[in-house]
Amino acid sequence: MADSDEEVEKWINKADGDLRTAKYNLEGEMLDAAIFYSQQSAEKAFKALLIKKTSSFPWIHDLKKLAELVEAPDNIIELCSNVNPVYIISRYPNVDGEYSKEDAEEIIRFAEEVLEWIKEKLS
């Protein structure tokens, strides 16, 4: 693995990019993409924090488990629990679940809060 700080920066930059992509897709009313990239932003940010703390991370997509691994506070774990389902719902047509534009906006806000909390921990 590359230098830890360099690796952390790569992951957090990807997390930032995914959040921008989520917002862009929201504006275009591509809600599946908006919620998917929101989840991806939070996931990559957690992995950046895990790299900083432990030099590695598990290859999982469960935000709640990732939050628990970094000992996130309850409010962050709760946000992750709300974002978690979109990883599957946004990707597979045979999984029940629909999101309105307002729901997608909320998911993006949750992911943004998680990202900001992680950035504070990284500084």
N, C-alpha and C positions, 0 to 999 in steps of 0.2 A: 504494500500500500504506500502511496506517496506520503510526503510529509503531512502530518496530521492537520496542521492549520490550513494547508493548501487543500486537502481533501474536504475539510469542513466547509471552506469557502465555496468549493465546487457544488456541494450538496445544498448549501443555503442559497446560492445563486439559482440553482434549478428550482428550489422551492419558491423563490421570488418570481421566477419566470412562469411557473405553473399557476400561481395566483393571478398574475397578469393575464394569462391565457383564459383562466376561469372568468374573469371580468369581461374580457373581450367576447367570449362566447355567450355570456349573459346578455350583453348588448345586442348580439345577433340572434337572441332567443334560441340558441342551441343549448337547451337546458341540461341535457345529458352530459354534454361536454363540460359545461360550466361546473356542474356538481362533481364530476369525475376529477377535473383538474384541481378543484378545491381540496378534495381528499388527498390527491397526490402532493399538493403543496405541503400540507401538514405532515404527511408521511415522510417526505424528504427532509423536512426541517427536523423532525425527531431523529432521523438517522444521522443528520449533521451533529446534533447534540450528543448522540450516543458515540459517534466517532471521537468527539472532543473528550468525553468522559472515559471511554473504555477502549478506543481504537478499533471498535467493530460494532456490528449491529446484526440482529437476526433478520433474515429475509422473509419478513411477514408484512402484511398490509393492515393488521388490526391496530388502529390508532389508540384504542384504550390500552391494549397491552404495551404498546410503545410508550405511552404516557406513564404507565405504572413502572416501566423499567427505568425511567429517568426521575421517578419519584415526584411526578407533577402533582400540584395541589388538586383538590377535589373539583374545583370549578373547571380546570383544564380537562380533567378526566371526563367530566360531564359533557363538555363541548365535543370531545372525541367520540363519546357514545352517540351523540346526535349526528355526527358526520359519518361514522363507520358504515352504516347501511348503504350509503350512496356508491361505495366502491363496487358492489355487486349490482345494485339496481340500475346504475348508469351504463353497465357493460353488457348485460344479458337481457334479451327480449322476453325470455320465459320466466323472469322473476317479477313478481307483482310489486308495484310501487310507482307512483307518479308524483312529480313535483311541479308545482306552479312556479311562475317567475318569482313570486314572493318567497316561496320555500327556497329556491335557488339562491336568492339574495341573502337569506338567513344563513344558509350553509356556507356561503362565501364569507360572511361576517365571522362565523364561528372559526373557520379555517384561518382567517386573518388574525383573530385573537390568539389562536394557538401559535401561529408564526411569530407574532410580536412577543409573546411570552418566551418562546425559545430564543429569539434574538437577544432578549435581555439576559438570559442565562449564558449565552455565548460571549457576551461582552465583559 
